[in-house]
Amino acid sequence: MASEGPRSATLLLLVINLVLYFIIMLIASWAINHAIEKTHESASILQTPARIFPIYFPFGNMATGFFIIFSLLIGVIGITTSLLGMFNVMQWNAASLYAAAASSLGTWALTLLAMGLASKEIDIGYTDANLRTLEVIMIIVSGTQLLLTGAIHVSAESVAGIARRMIGGRV
């Protein structure tokens, strides 16, 4: 079959993204857990406006809190989108590929938002090794998500074109 090449490439990108989003979710959840455990002792010496927030990040910089929360959300959304994308790509019809393309595009947009926060955190500086790892993986996954979105869109158009030719009788 001529469609096995794009299907296997798309599935490979989906598996890579699934692993990357899982790593993002693990590091972000570790960071939130670490911050929750250290909040009581670290935030007790802060002034009143900083003490009203439930989580104080004793590591990183001022962009760390936003970046970690968005990374955790993106990790969960990315895992869900990758699993649903695998299901849709395995069906390999136009409707399921368009559904996978739409969810992939939405996930890429949210990943770019988290990547922007990672870039801001890199720009500010003063992060430890775990946060640098999360920043690098976030930048890598934004690129692989872009490739995946393009691959799904091209595959969807190809499958839809074949279906249109078959209906029109020009096979």
N, C-alpha and C positions, 0 to 999 in steps of 0.2 A: 504494500500500500504506500502511496506517495505521502500520506499524511502522518506516517509514523515518525518521521524526523522532527517536524515541528512539535508534535505531541511529546516526544521524549525530552526535547530541549526545554519545553515549557515545564514539564514535570520536574526536571532537574533543577531549574530555577526556583520552582515552588518549594522543593525540599531544602535547598540552600537557604531560602528566606525563612522557612519554618525553623531551621536550626538557629539562624541569626536572631530571629525574634525571640526564641526561647532563651538564648543567652542574654539578650537585653532584658527580658523579664526577670531572669534570675538575679542579675547584678542590681537592677533597680529595686527589686524587693529586698535584697540584702541591705542596700543603702537606706531604705525606709525603715527596716527593722533596726538597723544600727542607730539611726537617728532617733527612733522612738525610745530605745533603751538609754541613750545618752541625753535625752531631752531634760529630764528632771534635774540632773546635776549641772548640765551646761546652761540651761535657761534660767536657773534660779538666781543667777547674778546679773541678769540682763535687766534693762529698764522695762517699764510697763508695756509699751507698744509691742516689743518683741516677745514678751512673755504670754501674750494672749493667743498666739498661734499654737495649735496642738503639737506641731512637729518643728523642732529647731535642728537644723543640720549643723553639727559642730565641725564639719569638714567641708572643704570646697570654698566657694565664694558666694556672692549674693544671688547668682543665677542658679545655684545648685538645686534649690528646692523646686523651682519650676521645671528644671530639666529632669529631675528624678521622677516627679509625678507624671510628666508627659511621657517619659520613657516607659514607665510601667503601663500606662494606658496604651501606648503604641505597641508594646510587647504583646499585650492581650489581644488587641485588635489585629495585629499582624499574624498571630498564631491562628486566630479564627479565620481570617481571610485566606491564609495559606491552605488550611484544611478544606475550607469550602471550595477554594480554587482547584485543589486536587480532585475533589469530587466532580466539579464541573468540567474540568479538562478530560477526565476519564470518560465522560459521556460523549464528548467531542461532537456536539451539534451546535448550530448557530445560536440558539437561544441560551444554552448553558455557557457558551464562550462569551456571549455579550454580558451575561450576568457576572462572570468571572472578571471580565474587563472593567466593568463599572465598579465592582468592589475593590479591584486592584488599584484603580485610579484614585478612589477615595482614600485608601490606605497610603498610597504614595504621597498624597497631599498632606495627610497628617504626619507622615514620616518626615516630610520636608520641614514642617513646623518644629518637630523635635530636633531635627538636624540644625535648624537655625538657632535653637537654644543651646545646642552643643557647641556651635561656632562661637556664640556669645560667651559661653563659659571658657572656651579656649582663649578667647581674646582677653578676658579679664585675668585669667591665670590662677595660680595657687590651688591646683587640684592634686589629689593623690593618685596613685597608680590605678586603683579600681575605677575611679571616675574617668581617667584618661582612656582606659580600656572601653568603657561604655561610650565615650564620645567617638572613638575611632570606629567601633562597631556600628554606631548610629549613622556615621557618614558612609560606611561601606554598604549598609543595608538600604540607604536611600538610593544609591547607584544600582544595586541589584534589583530593587523594587521598580526602578525606572525601566531597566531591561526587561523585567518580567511583564510590566504593563504593556510595553511595546510588542513583546512576543505574543501576548494574548490578543491584543488588538489586531495584529497581522494575521494570526491564525483564525480569528473570528471572521475577518473580511474574506479570507481564502475559503473557508467553509461555506460562508454565505454566498460567495460567487459561484462555487460549485453547485450549490443547491439551486441558485437562480438559473444556471445553465441547464441543469437537469429538468427543471420545470419548463423551461422554454424549448426543450428538445434539441439543444445544440451541443450535446455531449460529444 
